[in-house]
């Protein structure tokens, strides 16, 4: 049976950097959260352009955030405020 191409890449990178699987998992978690944020924004009928204007930034920053980019907590706080929510951690 042929090996999965992605598995081969992960195996190769892991041999060079043992933390690579952890980095992949972190990126996957960011993308999962990002998709939820985009859905919440869309549910509120807000465009990325409107959210960006409310944040005082460009639409490309909002796009990066919603694509799972590695952003600062302060950027997340401004995003949540722009969509009328509050960022909270914990129970």
Secondary structure, 3 states (H helix, E strand, C coil): CCCCHHHHHHHHHHHHCCCHHHHHHHHHHHHHHHHHHHHHHHHCCCCHHHHHHHHCCCHHHHHHHHCCCCCCHHHHHHHHHHCCCCCCCCC
